[in-house]
Amino acid sequence: MAAEFLETTLGNLLTYANGRASPERADGLPHPVYGSNGIIGYASETNADQDTIVIGRVGSDCGSLYLTKQKCWVTDNAIRATALGDNDPRFLFYLLSTLGLNDWRAGSGQPLLNQDILSRIPTAAPTPAEQGTIGRILGGLDDKIELNRRMNETLEAMARALFKSWFVDFDPVRAKAEGCDPGLPKHIADLFPAHLVDSELGEVPERWEWVHLRDLAAIQGGRQLPTEECKPTGRFPVFGANGIMGYAERRSHSEFVIAFGRVGAYCGSVHWSYDGAWINNNASSVTPDHWPEFVLQAILAADFAGMRTGSAQPFIPNSALASVEMCEHPMRLWTCSVAWSDRYVFGNKR
């Protein structure tokens, strides 16, 4: 039988308290410190228990939500919310995430949520027992998502390390030049030459050459998506300079695309989607003509710090992005990159 949701207010489900100024923070301390935008460091003191819901209280992050997994410290930029009675904290965390808390903020110059506003927000909830069942199901799904995310991070780190070894440090070529076994299957090892030659940018594998990113991909500035179309859920991710900023029902690119942060504090950041996305105007799109995984890894391996212009508002022009150099041999590179991507992460994501 479906759970029956009864109308109520958040004040009947949760009790609230403001956080306090952060204690001294340092790496290696045991307890996370939460601000309005998540964990900002670690401390030796706590003012909140496990299963506390942290709600961003002030500024652009007001209404943000975090469920603590251990004792922690909550700063004065956030509110501590604790389940009343037998109400289930995990269920209430998911309930809060559906209520658009940022829409309830007060103030214009400095958005603000307070305990009174939160307490008066209307909602509906089932009995505590039913809350627990729903919370366990949703929590189990979240745990699996988190596990997959960590696995992907590990695999992507392996792919980056392998790319650097093959296409930046040329380790297989150096091994063959020294008469050593490169430690690769023969059909892959045979794709690498046995000699390095001098070039204007240093040693490169024999018959390989330096090319620019513009030779392998189309680069364009992003386009502004109307604000009302960017929502918390949707079919396609919307990428800004610092990653996914929401979701939309349409996309500016229909297949694999790289979003490159080109302006602001996050300029130089790199994000991507294999199934299309909308690239907003604080980012540029990079659409590879060939070898998408190779192009992606070449961008991830590049150093963009020296390309930034401006001080108050850092900016990386598309011309600088287009000039990123990489070393390749047209026929051998195609085969190498396919073997590399199929062996590790990216071939499995297509």
N, C-alpha and C positions, 0 to 999 in steps of 0.2 A: 504494500500500500504506500502511495506517495506521502511524503512528509507534508504536514499541514503547517503553513507559515502564518503566524499571527501578527497582526499589526502592532508595532511598538515604537519606541525611540531608542537611540543608541545609549541614552542615559540609563535605561533599564537593563542594559546588557554589559556595560563597561563602566569602570571608574577611571578617572583621569587625574594626572598630576604633571605639572611642568617639570622638565629636566632641570639640571643645575649646571653651573659653569664647569667646564672640563677640568679634571685633575691633571696633574703632570702626566704627559704621555711619552712613551718610548717604545722602541722595538723590543720584542722579547717578553713584554709583560703579558699576564695571562688573560685579561678581560678586555673585550672590544669596547670601544667608545663610539657611540652613535651620535651623529649630528642629523640635520634635516635631510642630508643626501646620503645616508648610510654610514658605514664604518669609516671613521676618520683617524683611527689610531688605536693604541692599546694602553691600559692603565692597570695599576695594582688595586684600585678601589672599585666598588660597584654601588649603584643605587637602584638597580632593577633586576628582577629575577628572570630566569628562563621563562619563555612563553609570554614575555611582555611584548605588546604591539607598540612600535615606535612610530609616531606620526609627525611628519615635518610640520613645524608650527609657523615659520616665518620665511618670507622671501619667495623666490621662484620655486623652491622645493616644498612649499607648504602643501600638505595633503599626501606627500609621499609616505609609503608604508614599508615597514620591516618587521618581521617576526623573529625575536631573539631566540637563539638555540642554546644559550647559556647565560649565566649571570653577566651583567654588563653595566656600563655607565651610559646614561642618556643625558646629553647636554641641554642647555637652555634654549637651543634652537628647535627643540622637539618636545613632544608631549608623550608621557608614558600612559598607555592604556592597558588596564588589567581586567580580565573577565570577572564579572560578578557571579557569586554563587557557583553553581555547577555548569555555567555556560562554558562552551568549548572555545579556547583561545584560537585554535587553528581555524575553526569554522568562521569565527568572528573576523579574523584577518582576511579571509576570502570574501566575506560579506562586505567589509569596508572597501575592498578593492573594486566593488561594483557600484559604489555610491558616488563616484566623482567628487571626492572631498575638496579638491581644488576649486570646484564651482561654488562651494559654500564659504569661501574666504571673504574676509572683510578688508577694507582699505584698498587704495589704488596705487599710491606711490610705493608702499611696502605691504604686499599681501600678507594676511595674518589669519590663522585659525586659533581659536581659544577653546577652553573646556566647555564654556556655555554653548557656543555654536555647535560643537560636536554632540553634546548631550541632547540637543533639541532636534537633531536630524531624524526624520521619520524613516522607518524601515520595517521589515517583517522577518521573523525568525521562527524556526520550529522549536520543539522541546530540546532541553540540553542533551538527552539521549540521542535524538535524531541528529543534532548538531555534531555529536561525536562521530557518528557513522559517516556523515558527509565529509567532515574534516579529515578523517582517516583516508577516505577514498581520494580526495583531492590532494592531500599531503603525499600519499603514495605516488601519485602521478608526478607531482613536483619533484619528489626524491629521484625518480627515474630520469626526469629531464635534467636534473643537476648532475647525475652520474654520467649521462650521455655528454653533457657539456664538458665535464672534466676529461672524459675519454677523448673528445675531439681536440681539446687543448693539448693533450699529450701527443696525439697523432700529428697535429699541426706543427708542434715543436720538432718532432722527428722529421717532418717534411722539410722544414726550414733548415735544419741541420744538414740534411742530405743535399738540399739544393746548394747550400754554401760549399759543401765539400766537392760537389761535382762541377758547379758552374761558376764559382767565385775563386775557390782555392785550387781547383783543378787537381784534386788529390789522386784520382785514378790515372791521370796523365803523368803526374810526378812519379807515381809508383812504377808505372811501366817504363818511364825514362831511366829509372834506377835499376831496372831489371827485376822488380819485385811484383808479386801477385797483388793486384788491386783489391782482391777480396770480393769480386763480383762474379755473377754467373758469366760464362764465356760469351754468350750472345750479347750481353750488355758491355762487358769489358772490351770486346772487339770494336765497339762504336767509338771508343776514345783513341786518339792518336798516341804515339809513344814519345812525342817530342814537344817541347815548348820552344817558342820563338819570341824574339823581342818585338815589342810594338811601342807606340808612343805612350801608351798607358801601362806599360809593364809587360811581363811575360804572358803569353796566351798559347793555347794549344795550336799546333801546326794546322794551317788552313782554316782556322776559325778567325772571325773578325769582329770588330766592335760595331754595334749598331745602336740607334737611338730608339727610345720607346715609341716615338712617332712613326717609326718604320714598321712597328708590329701592332699598333692599336690606334683607334680613333679616340680623340680626347675632346670633350665638350664641357662647357659650364652647365651646371644644373639649372632647373627651372622651378620657380616658386609654385608650390601647390597651394591652392586656396585653403586657408586655415580651417574652414569648416569640413574639409575633406580628410584632414589628418586626424585619425581617431585611435583610441587605445587598441582596437582590434580591427582586422580587415584582411583582405586577400594578399596584399603586397606590402613589403616594408617600405617605409619612407626614410631615406638616409639624409641626414644633415652632416655637418662637419664632424660631429662626435658620435656618429653611429645612428642606430635606429631611433627616430624621434616619434614614431607612430606608424600607422598602417592606413592604406587607402584601397579603394576598390578599382583603381586604374593604375597603370604603370607607365613610366617614360621609356623603359627598356624591357624587352620581352624575354631575353635570354640571359646568359651570364654577363654580369656587369660588375665593375669595381667602382666603389664610391671613394673618392679621394678628398679629404677635408682640405679646403683651400683658403679658408679665412678664419680668423679668430684664434682663441687659445688652443684649439684642436687641429690647426692646419698641419697637414702632414700625416694625419691619421688615415688608415686604410681599412675599408670594410667591403664586403662583397656578397652577392647573391647569385645562385645558380638558376633561379627561376624567375628572374626579372624583378624590377623594383622601380620606385620613383626616386630620382636623384634631385634633391632640393637645391636651392641656389647658393647655399654656403659650401657646396661640394661640387666636384667635377666628376664626370663619368669617364671611365676608361673601358672601352669595348675592344678586346683583342680581335685582330683579324685571324690569327692562328694561335695555337698552343696557349690557351687561356691560363692553365696552371703555371706554365713557365713565366708568362707575363706577370701574373699575380705574385709569384715568389720573387721575381726581379724587383718589383716595386717594394715588397716587404723588406728586401735586403738593402734597399737604397737608403742613404743618409740625406734627409731633407732639411736638417737644421740650418745648413749654410744657404739654403735657397729662400729662406723667409725674408721678406722685406717689410718695412714699417715697424714701429715700436708700439704705439698705442693699440693698433689693430694689425697683428701679424697677418701676412698674406703670401701665398705661393702662387705665382701666375702659371697659367697653363703652359706657357712657353718654357718655363723651367722644368715642369713635369715632363714635357715632351722631350727634353734634352737628356733625360736619364739614360745612361749608357749601360749596355750589357754585351757580353761576348757570346757569339753564336756561330755555328756552321749550319747553313740552311738544312741540308739533308740529314746530317748526323744529329743535329739538335732536335729535329722533330722526333726521330726515333728514340733518342735518349730521354726526352721529356715525357713521352708516352710511357716508356718503360718505368721511369721514375714515379710518375703520377699513379700508374696502375699498381705499382708495388706498394705504395703508401696511401696517403689519404685521398687525394682529390679525385682519382679515378672512380672511387666508390660513391662520390657525392653527385655525380652527374645525373 
